[in-house]
Amino acid sequence: MKGRPLTAAPADPPLDPGDDAATLDDTIEPGKRLIRLPADKGLSLGDRVANAITRLTWRTPLHALRLKGRFPLKLLGVPTDPVPGDARAGTAIRAGHFLHRGLKLPLGELDFAALNVAPTFADYLHSFAWLRDLAATGSRADSTPIAEAVVRHWLGTHGETVNEPAWKADNTAWRILFWASHAPLILSSSDLVYRSAVLNHLARAARHLDRVADKTRPGTGQMVAWVGIVAASLLMPGGEPRQVFGEAGLRKVLETSFYADGGNISRSPQAQLDAVMALSMLVKIYDMRRMEVPPFIQEVLARAVPALLGLIHSDGGMGSWQGSGATSAAYVQAIVDASGVRTRPLKQARDWGYQRLVANKVVLLADAAPPPIARVTEAGCASTLAFELSDGAERIVVNCGGAALAGATIPADLARGLRTTAAHSTLILADSNSTAILSNGSLGKGVTEVELDRRETPQGSRLEMSHDGYARRHGLIHRRLLILSPNGRELRGEDMLLPAPRTRRKGDKGFALRFHLGPHISASLTADKLGALLRVGGGPLWQFRTSEGGLDIEQSLWVDGEGRPHPTEQLVVTGTTPAGGASIGWIFKHIG
């Protein structure tokens, strides 16, 4: 049953590389189980008003007064940044421009008072995550003048003025982490006034987080805020009281930010990566101080990493779920290495809601849970029962992905479309989303229950799922059966529309069964228009067949890990179901 997230269970003993399970309890649970979406309508009007008032108070003299106080003369040490930077982005900075997800901003045009960039680009700048990239290339002597100049500019604009997004809780916490890890780049100056301003800001940032962390929107951002508080307590002298306060707050927020299987409550792979990275950076600060890492942090990492790995494909890259793009294998591996957790992918995340089937080099990932609760996500997707399929280095079936990466290359209207059921490889009934996406961007009514039955049989891995997202509006339950053969050369599927109990029978409904194809696949219809050949240049050859409906090939798109859309194709099976329901069988088969 899916309810309030639980704290992670104790870490398990190290595994042998040949073990199939990520942890000792990572076994395939046979039989049916029900996953319910907790009752949640998003932030109430009162909550939204209170949050708005809180942000307005940041601009008042009272809040500025609260941030004043003593500041350290130096940091207690420089922790190691466990994640390597992007050398390409670092080289671009040295060449005179910031580079983020394919977008450029010349250093000469950088104006922190009026940043005209996408929100994610602004976060990259305000969090100073780019220091990691700059440190990845060139010598310190070459990089220090650039880093100092940008820090001076930022302090001149935002050092004394608290506003968003510069002082947003997670940006503030990341800034503490990155300034500490790359202190040699920004604190090597002999200018004592500048050094004092940097150290004074770190102290002010910590006091700001002390007051706003518990008022931050639940989820990874709030967790990162508490990480920043604990980090500040360990980096600056006299931090013992803040450490006690921060560790207690961090422990509490971790209990509500992760499910017992290690998945985060926003169900976002990108949020999972960020959470693991923030905790890993915090662990390095404890190591720098030669202090024992609290067991609750180690326990969460021990669960979060296998859950993260449970969403990787055969190529090591991430699947496209809940707004995330297809994050590269190199970046995923860097985060996993940073955590220090040695483990294997979680096969079934019972609470997080993702299922993983593996046969040889074929990997199938499926979304077997309702969308995340509205209050913890801004890019939640109506993707229930969608799946992705990969064969070695090639993605065969994908979701479009990238709804959370809105910016110059993904306009807001497109990002909204990427959240819909039609942007995922599943069935769409009456051209409507399985879970409503409201005009204000939040998730509305739809899927509340998902029934799951997973079994291992001689015929292969069998996964049967159903959801009630169309029951109230259209009187039908969507049930999907997936069977992956033991050798991975065949995926059989059946999508059923069944009359929902205790609902009035309604008229005929049109349906569309969509399979978005990977970026390197070219599809061509067979003569009978019930099948298609899927060609991969230099790769495997697959065939698709359907038992019912009409099959067409339509345009689609796929968003990579940099947030860039690529034109692709999709297979679309269309038809009409009467009130009594319908069944559509289909198969993907490796033929060469």
C-alpha positions, 0 to 999 in steps of 0.5 A: 500500500502506498502511503506516507513514505517511510525511513530507509531500512538498515543497509545490507551487507556487500553483495557479490557482483554475480548477485541478481538482487540489489539488496537482500529484500530485492526479490520478485514479489508474486501475487497481486497487490494494490498501490493507492495514491495518497489523498492529496490535492496539492498545496491549499490556498492557505498554504500558497498564501502563507508561502507567498507571504514568507517570500515577501518577508525576505525583502523586509529589514527584519529578515535582513537583520536576522541574517546579520551576525558573526562570520568565520575568518576561514573555513574549517577545511575544503571537502572533496567534490565527489562528482567530476565536472563537465570539461566541455562546459568548463572549457566554454567558461574559460573561452568566455561563455557559460554553456548549459544544456546547449544554451550559451551566455557570454560572460560579458553579457552576464547580468545577475540583476536581470538574468534573461535565461531559462529557469534551469540555466538561472539555477545553474548560475545561482547555485554555482554548480558551474564551479565544478565544470570550471575546476574540471579543466585548466589550471587553478591559476587560469580558473581563479580570476574567472571564478572570483570575477563572477563571485564578486558580481554575484555578491554585488547584486545578491549578497545583501538582497534576499530574493528568488531565485538567487536565494531559493532554498535549494540554490542557497544550499547548493551554493554552500556546497559548491563554494566549500568544495571549490574554495581554492577557486574563490578564496585564494585572493589576497583582497581581504574585503572580498574574502570577508564578503564571501565568508560573510555570505556563507554565514548569512546563507546558513542563517537564511536556511535555518529559517526557511528550510522547514517552509520549503516545498516538500521534496528534494529541494527541501532535503537539499536545504537541510543538507545545506544547514548541516554542511554549514555547521561542519564548515564554519567554527562554532557550528555544533548547535546548528549541527544538532538542529540540522541533523534532526531536521535532515533526518525528519525530511529524509523520512518523508522524502523517500519511500522505504524502497529508496525512491523519492516521492516525486518519482523523478529520476532527476530528483533522485540523482540530485538527492544522491549527489547532495547526500554524497557531497555532505558525506565528503564534508563529514570525511573532511572533518574526520567525523562519523557520518550519521547512520540515517544518511548512510541508510538512505544512500544504501536504498536510494542508489539501487532504486536509481539504478533500477531505472537505467537501460542497457546502455547505462543511461536513464529512462525518461520518467516524470519529466526527466530527460534521458540522462547519460550513462557517464553522469549516472555512473559518476553520481553512483561512484560518488555515493560509494554505494556498491550495489545492483539495480533494484528490480521492483520498487514496490512503493516508488512504482517502477518495475524492471524486467531484464533478459540478456541485453534487453531491459524493460522499464514500466511505470506501475504506480499513480503519478506523484502527489501534486504538492511535491512536483511541478512536472508530474506526468500522466504516464501510468502503465507506460513502458520503455524497452532497450536492446543493448545500446539501442532504445527501442521504445521510449517515452518523450521525456523532458517535461521538467527541462523547459527552456529555450529548446523546450518551450512551455507549451511543448513541456506541457505536452510532454507531460500528457499520456500521449507523450508516453508509450501506453494507451490513451482513451478518448484523447484524454489523459489518464490523470488530468493536468490542470490549467495551473500545471498541477495534477488533478483527478485520474489514477488513484489505484494501480493493481500489480501482479508480477511473476516469473514463469517458464515463458518469461517475466510476466507483468500485469498492471491496471489503473482506474484513471478512465473509470469515472469519466469513461467507465473503463479500466485499462489493464496491460499485460507484458511478457518478456521472453527468457532470451529477451528476443520477444515482448508480448503485450495485451492492452485491455479495456474492461468495464469498471465496476459500479459505473454506468456503461457509456457509448463507444470510445476511441483509443490510441495505443502509442509506442514512441520509438528510440532516436535511431529507429526507422519504421516502415509499415508492412503491406497489411498495415498490421505490422512494422519493421523497426530498423536500427542503423548497424544495430538489431532489427525488430518487428512489431505486430498488432492483432487489432485496430489500424496501425500508422507511423506518426512523428514524435520526439525524444528529449535527451539528457541535455534537454534537447528534443530530437525528431523521432517516430511512433507507432500508433494503433487506433480503434474503437471500444464499445462499452463492453470493452476491448482487447488489443494484442501486440508483439515486439520481436527481435528478428535479426 
